């Protein structure tokens, strides 16, 4: 018996759905709003609507309020830092924002005060991005005119730079390029190659990247959680390949050709976004950031 068009569409979306890392990121961002006391580093429940998890999702093992709190904090704080960076660069005249491995990011929908004055380019794998596009339509949220969903079939060897240009990116103008939660899945050489491409962007372009440190630099209390995350990624077919000390991450950016680079530590992020909290919420020591400028 032939499947209905609706059934075919549903089955296609299920097969193209984002991986669990992207889903978990969206759910943790919502969980921060729902269970952590004010003030919140980020207000984002749109990703929860897009992900549409089964009822009782908060009782999942990877949503445990206490067991995942530092990783939940890391997810929201890195997003907040990037958005503050975008706002700062906009004040200097930057009008383009590129998200590498965008997943279920909701900036374009959630921050119209900033997003409405930017050309935003979300780069991701073709299947999950088609899934996200359909979810935005189904929810009645739509695709803002200035949001370009840029599908790239990496397995087929497609160039994200070519697809970005095809989507209207102006290489003669500066941009903010963000890569969070991505570097650990790429080899050192692949990270370097991507950074070299971005370092060749117009003068005034800023690149922000999160990275995972080697186990010996991670707070001992957090190591079992990080090891569990590594094991889960490997079991899901997405093993972590790269770990950098801050000096190594900065060195990679300099080798790629960036003119100015700086390290943003977990301690700096906590001081900026989680100061003197009665609940002790803080970001994990395992993930930090670098900011590099052409």
Beta strands, then each sheet from edge to edge (+ up, - down):
strand 1: 96-100
strand 2: 119-125
strand 3: 147-152
strand 4: 176-179
strand 5: 206-212
strand 6: 260-264
strand 7: 287-293
sheet 1: 3+ 2+ 1+ 4+ 5+ 7- 6+
end
